[in-house]
Every structure is written in C-alpha cells, then in structure tokens.
Amino acid sequence: MEKLKLKWKRFLFLLFFGLFFISFTSTQLNVTQPNITNVTIGCKNPITGEIYCGVKSPSGCWCDDLCVKYGDCCSDYQEVCAVNITKPKPKPNITNVTIP
C-alpha cells in the first residue's frame, strides 16, 4: 500500500511539473514570429522590396497611370511609382538631316 502511495505521489509530481513547465515555456519563453499575413502590399512590397509600378498590386490596388483617373491607386502610388516613371526619350528628327 505504501508503494502505491509513493507511485501516485511521484505521478502527481511529474504531472504537475510537466504542466507547469509547458505552461511556463508557452507564456514566458515564447518567441513570436512577425505576423506577415496582415501586411498590406501596395506598389512596393515591404517584405521583398518588389515594385509593382505599371501593374496591379497583389493586394488589389493599381500602380499605373490610369489608377489616378479611376481612383483605385495604392496608397503608396505617388511615393513609389509616380516619381519613378521614366518617359521614353523622343526619337530624333531625321527629316532635316543633310548627308554630305
């Protein structure tokens, strides 16, 4: 009978210690990873740095010239794309060129 009590005491101690350890490690030592599922991707992806100028962003807003007209630009369109738009260089006028 005494051995049975000793086994129960040992079992309860280990159970209590195990539950305490699990509880402590999950609350005190929990290292959380950044939540990247709620990141809003505009014309520039803040995680990868990828730029979506001229196309639709993965979040559904647009990063092209027409978004200004239709009002569906990403919030960072002016900052990322409007300042980085490179207009094509004009073609040289070769009609007035004289060949010696």
C-alpha positions in Angstrom: 0.0 0.0 0.0 2.9 2.3 0.8 4.5 1.7 -2.6 1.2 2.6 -4.3 1.0 5.9 -2.5 4.6 6.6 -3.4 3.8 5.9 -7.1 0.8 8.2 -7.0 2.8 11.0 -5.4 5.6 10.6 -8.0 3.0 10.5 -10.8 1.2 13.6 -9.5 4.5 15.4 -9.0 5.6 14.6 -12.6 2.2 15.6 -13.9 2.2 18.9 -12.1 5.8 19.6 -13.0 5.1 18.8 -16.7 2.0 21.0 -16.8 3.9 23.8 -15.1 6.8 23.5 -17.5 4.6 23.5 -20.6 2.6 26.5 -19.3 5.8 28.4 -18.4 7.5 27.8 -21.7 4.5 28.7 -23.8 3.9 32.0 -22.0 7.3 33.2 -20.8 9.8 31.9 -23.3 7.6 32.1 -26.4 9.4 33.7 -29.2 6.8 35.0 -31.7 7.5 35.4 -35.3 6.3 38.6 -37.1 2.9 38.3 -38.5 3.4 38.8 -42.2 -0.1 37.7 -43.2 -1.6 41.1 -42.4 0.9 43.1 -44.3 -0.7 45.4 -46.9 1.2 45.3 -50.1 0.9 48.5 -52.1 3.1 49.4 -55.1 6.2 48.3 -53.1 6.2 45.1 -51.2 7.6 46.0 -47.7 9.0 42.5 -47.2 10.6 41.6 -50.5 11.1 45.1 -51.9 9.4 44.1 -55.2 7.9 47.1 -57.1 4.6 46.7 -59.0 4.6 50.0 -61.0 2.5 49.7 -64.1 0.5 46.7 -63.0 -2.0 45.6 -60.3 -0.6 45.0 -56.9 -1.2 41.6 -55.2 -3.5 43.4 -52.7 -5.8 44.5 -55.5 -5.0 48.2 -55.9 -3.3 49.6 -59.0 0.1 51.2 -59.6 -0.4 52.6 -63.1 -1.2 55.9 -64.8 -4.9 55.0 -65.1 -5.4 54.5 -61.4 -5.4 58.2 -60.9 -8.3 58.5 -63.3 -10.3 55.7 -61.8 -9.3 56.3 -58.2 -8.0 52.8 -57.4 -4.4 53.6 -56.8 -2.4 52.0 -54.0 -1.8 54.3 -51.0 1.9 54.5 -51.9 1.5 55.0 -55.7 2.6 58.7 -55.6 5.7 57.9 -53.5 6.8 54.8 -55.3 5.7 54.9 -58.9 4.7 58.5 -59.8 8.3 59.7 -59.0 9.9 56.7 -60.8 8.1 56.9 -64.1 10.6 57.3 -66.9 9.1 58.7 -70.1 10.6 57.4 -73.3 13.1 59.7 -75.0 11.8 61.4 -78.1 13.0 59.9 -81.4 15.5 62.1 -83.2 14.0 64.0 -86.2 16.0 62.7 -89.2 14.0 64.5 -91.9 16.1 67.7 -91.7 19.5 65.8 -91.7 21.7 66.6 -94.7 24.1 64.0 -95.9 27.4 65.4 -97.3 
